[in-house]
C-alpha cells in the first residue's frame, strides 16, 4: 500500500480507538518490511502510550477501589475495564479504554462519593433517575470514573441485576478487591451495550472497537462462556439479532475467528448487509443515516404512545 492508503487505514483505526491493535497485528503478520516506516513508527508510539494508559487506569482503579473497600463497598467493574482486568496480555489489549465504569449499589453512592472526594475527585453530576450517579474527574487521573447504580435500561433487559450478581466474582488487585462479571455476563453486556443501548443494531453504525475486543475476549476465554445461558438470552429478539449481526460481521472481517453461536434469519442477513453497504459507500451511509434520524424518533414515539394506552 502507498502512503495515502496507510493514512486511510490509520484514520479508520483511530476512529475506532484501535491504533494499538493495528500495530500489534502488523508485528504478528511478519510483514513489517512491507509497511510504511512512518506508519509503523506512529502506530508503535500509540501502542506504547496505550500500554502506559492501561497501566495507569488499572492503578487508578486500584486506588479508587481501595477507598471504596475502606467504606465497605466492593465495586463491580464493567465494560472495557472488566475486559482489561481479565486480559491475558495488557500490553496488547485491542482498544483504547475511554473510562473506568464501575457499578455500585444505590445505597452505597453517598459513602463512595465521600471516599472519592477525599481522594481529590470532583463529581460531574448527571440527570437524576438515570443509571449513572456521576462522572468523577481529577486533574492527574488518566480516566473518568463513571459510577453506575444500575445497568442502562436497554442492557438490563438482557442482563438483569440478579444475573449480574450471580455471575460476578471477586478479583484482587495490589491494594483492593473488585468484582468482575464472568465471561458470559461480560459478553452479553458488551453486545447489549453496543448494539441495543448505543443503537448500533438499529442505526447500522459499526463500532469496530467493541467487535474486536469481543472477538479477542472470546478467543481467550471462549471455553468459560455458558453457551446455554447465552442461547436462552437470545430469545430476547433484539439481543438475538445483536448476536447474529456481530457473529456475521466477525466471520466477514476475521474469517474463522471464534464467536458465540447464533441463529440465522432473513432480518439478520438484511441488517448485516446494510451495515456492510454503509461502511463501504459513503453516499449510502449518509442517505441511510438521514432516513434513520427521521424515522427512528417517530417509531419510538408510536411505541411510547401504545405503551401509555396499554396496547
C-alpha angles and dihedrals in degrees: 000000000000126000095269090053091053091048089057093046092049092046090054092048091049092049089058095039090246103122093113091049091052090052094052091046090053090052091049093048094069090225100104091130090061095057126089105264092223090053091051092048092049095046091045092054089048092051091050091049091049092050088054090046091051091049091051092046090055090048090048090051091049092052094046094044091050090056090048091048088054089062093045099264127127107192123214114229114217140180117002095359092053090052092047091051091053098042116123090209113033091179089061098041102148103231143028109262110225101201147341110271113197131176121212135165119273091241089052094058097088098051091042090051090054092046092052091045088056088055090056100260122146119210122230100201122220131205113299117250094036129116094257126064094199150305114267116210135183126182095238096040116106094212142027119255105228107195117202127190091191140000118274111277096250092047091048089058085070105028111035123201088251089055091049096047093048092046100047125101132189122254123193120222126186095281106004149038124239134172126235131190117253118252094270096051092044092053092047092049091048092051096043094045095050101037104031109020093040089038095231090140091058100035097044091230114146121214103196091188092067093044097048092046089050094049092049092046092050090046090055100037106019093121089061094058117108097226096186090054092050090047090052090052090051088069084078095091099220092048093047090054090047092055092046094050094049092045091051092048092047090054091046095050103031105026109209095015114148115257139156119273118264141178122257118230138167091242092050090050091050094047091047094052090045088058091049091052093047091050095049104039119047096197091054090047092052093047093046092048092050091051092046093051089052099042104036097063089050091052091049090050091053091049092051091048092052091046090052091053092045093240 
